[in-house]
Amino acid sequence: MVTRVDGTADESWRDVLEAVRRAVLAADEQDPLDEAARLRVKHHGLDGSTLWLAGEDGFALAHDGSVDLAVAPGARGRGLGAGLAAAALAGDGPASAWSHNDHPAAAVLAERHGLRRARELWVMRRPADEPLPDLVVPDGVEVRGYRDGDRDEVLRVNAAAFSHHPEQGSMDAEDLAGRMSEPWFDPAGLLVADTGSGLHGFHWTKQHSSDVGEVYVVAIDPAAQGRGLGRVLTLAGLHHLRGLGVGEVILYVESDNAPAVRVYEGLGFTHAARDTHVQYRRP
């Protein structure tokens, strides 16, 4: 049975979300809530969102027309996903939903509710101990860690670099502060390209665990593109992550971003079919 959670109710719904997430992760699957959704729930609860629960075995979380849906692996095959999708995707208005690891069941539910395959996000991976090229920084540029006072420039570069990106480009000061309040944040891992009169780009790295690091965000000011700074900053971040002792480095990239994919492949990253996340949309 699928029930809609009243935002004024007690917060036991958080326990369900966490239990389902843990079950999915324990099955070696992708977290059903991306970072933006996790931070929104953590800091704002259900404000502006709608939540449906399938007992304690599944959930569908909708926010601004985007739906995150998950059923614990041990509870699948009982129609819970179909019931959650019917509730969260009712009607024919605009909607979107991600299928992590390109799950076939998600494709069936998407078609049933009029959503079509629209985007592919790749996870690319690289063993951290593979040799790296030496870091050669262009004249007039200093690559260094984040300092107090860099916030506005980081936000400006991010907005310019991702002006057409539906998620990353909307990062504001509150979002940035939320990410920097997370336990993984390390100013030394947010590498900026400083020209003395402003930033031309940054590479924000993330250490997930002792074993895994991430090329979290690489942003280059469009006015500074064509100088090879994307590769320089990516390489600087890889050297930083290797220095932390991680065994593997991952990154997320749009499958149709050919220039970025070429840079990452040139630095030893590879992509496997299983590491494909698909966004379905209903216009």
N, C-alpha and C positions, 0 to 999 in steps of 0.2 A: 504494500500500500504506500502510495506517495502522498506526503503531506507538505503543505507550504508552511514555512516557519514565519511566525509573526515577529517582526523586529523588536517588539516590546517584551518578548518572552525572555525567560532566563537564558543563560548563555551555554546551556548544555549542548547546543548544536556545535559548538567549537570542538567538543570531544569527539563527535561523530566525524567531522571533517578530518581531524588529526588521525583518528583510528583508520579511516579509509585510506588516507595518504600513506600512513605507515605500512598498511597491508600491500598497497600498490608498489611502494618502494622495495619492500621485502621480496616481492616477486621479480625484482630486477627490471622494473618498468619505470618510465619517466614519471616524475611528480605530476599529478593531474592539475595542480595549481602552479602557474608560473609565478615568477618573483613579484610582478606587479599585483597579482591577485592576493598573494600571501601578505604583502605589506599592507594592502588596502584592508583586508580582513583584520590583520593585527592591530592597525591603528584606528580604523573607522568602523569595525564590526560590519553590520549589514546596512549601514547608512548608504542609500543610493543603490543597493543591491537587493536581489530577491533570491531566496534559498528554498529549495525543495529537498526533502530527505526521503529515502526509501528505508525506513526503520533506522538501523544502525549500520546498514550495508552499502549505502550509496548516497550520492548527493548530486544536485545540479545547482550551480551558482551563476546567476545572470547579472550582468552589470553593463549598462550602456549598449545593450543588444548583443553582447558577447557572452557565450555560455561555456562554463567549465563543468564537465560531467564525468563522474567516475563511479564505478562499482567495484567493491573489493573482490579480488580474484576468486576467493572461495564462495562468493555468492552469485557468480555469473551463471547464465543459462536459465535463469528463472524469470526473465522478462523485466527485471528491475531497470535496466538501461532504457528499454523501450518506454516504460512508464515515466521515467524521469525526462526523457527527450520529449514525450508528448506534452508534458506539463511546461517545460522550459521553452519549447519551440512552437507552442500553439499559435495558430493564426498564420498570416502570410506576410507579416512585416519584416523589415530588415533584421538579419540575425547573422551571427558568425560563431564558429566553434572550432577548436583545435582537436585534431586526432594525433596523439603522441605515438610515435613509432608507426604511423600509417596503418592503424589497426583496421582489418577488413570489416569488423562489426560497425565501426564508426561510419564507414562508407555507406553501409546499408541504411543506417539511421539518417544520415545526411540526405540521401536520395529520397527517403520516405517523407521528409519534411521540406523538400524543395531547396536544399543547400547544394551548391556545386563546388567542386575543388577549385580553389582560387590561389593559394600560395603554398610553396614548399620551403620549409626551413630545415637546413642541414646542420647536423652536428658533425664536425670534423675533429679528428684526433691525431695526436703526435706523441710518441714516447719522448719524455723530457730528457733522457740521457743521450739521444742522438746528437751528433756534433752540430753546432750552430756556427754560422758565419760570424766573423768579428763585427762588432758594432762600430760603424763609421758615421758620425753625426755631421751634417752639413755645417759649414762655417756660418757663424751668426746665430746658431741655435744651441741652446742648452737643454738637454734632457735630464729632468730631475723629478723628485717626488713632490707631491701636492703640499702646498703651504697655506696657512691662513692668508686670506686675501685673494686666493685663486678662484673662489667660488663663482663670481660673476663671469669671469672669462671662460670657465669650464661650461657654464650654462649657455653662454653666447655661442661658443664653438659647437656644442652639442646641438643647439637649435638650428644652426646653419647647416651642419653636416647631415642632420636627419630631418630636414624640413618636410620631406615627403614620406617619412617613416611613420606608420600609424601608432606605434607604441613609444619607441625611444625618443622621437622628436618632441613629445609632449612633456618631457621631464622639466619640472619647475623647481624652485628653491625648496619647497616642502618635500618633493619627491627625493631630491638630492640629499637633504638632511635625513630623511628616513633611511635611505640606503647607507649613509655614513654612520647611522646609529646601530647598524647590524654588527654582530660579533666578529664577522669576517673582515670588516673594513680595516685597512692599513694604509695610512697616507703614503708610505713609501711605495706601495703597489699601484698608486694612481700617478702614472708617469706623464709629465706634461712637456711639450716642446715650447720652450720659452725663448722669445726673441729679444727680450728686454723691453719691448714696447707692447707686449701682449702675447697671448698664446696662439700658436698655429695649429695645435692639435693636442690630443692626449690619448693615452692607452691605459684604461682602467683594468687591472688584473684582479683576479679573485682566487683565493685559496680555499677550496671546498673542504679539504681534509689534508692529512699528511701525504696522501697519495695523489690527489687530483687538484690541478690548478686550471684556471680558465682565462682565455683572452675574452674579457667581459665586454668591454666597449672600446673600439678604436674609432676616433672621430678626428677628421681633418677639416679645418676651415676651408670652404671651397675656394677662397681667395689665395690659399697657399698650396692648392693641389698642383700636381705635376712636378714636384721636387723630390718625390720618393719618400716623403715623410711617413706615409702609411706603413711602408716596409720597415723604415728605421724604428718607428715607435713599436711596431709589432715585435721586432727583433729585440728591442730593449726590454720589453715585457717578458719575452721568453727567457732571456738571460736572468731576469729577476726571479721568475718562477723556478728555474732550474736551481738557482742559488738557495731557494727555500727547501729543496730536496724532494719535490713532488716527483712521482713516477710518470704521470701522464698529464698532458695539457689538452683541453678541449676548447672548442669555440662554436658559436652559432652564427650561421650566415645564410642569407637568402640564396636559394639555389640559382636564381637568375642574375645574381650579382657577379658577373663574369670577372671583372677586374679584381675584386676582392678574393674570389676563389683562386685565381691565378697566383696572387701574392701568397696565399696560404699554402697552396700546393708547392710553390717554390721554396717554402720553408719547412716542407716535410709533412704537412697535414694531409690526411686521407679521409675519404667518406665512404661509409658502408650503407647499403640500402636500408638496413634496419634503423639507421640513425637519421630517419627522415620524418619530420613532423609536418602535417598537412592542415591548412586552415580551409574550412568549408564556409561558404557565404551564401546567404539568400538576399538578393538585392531588394 
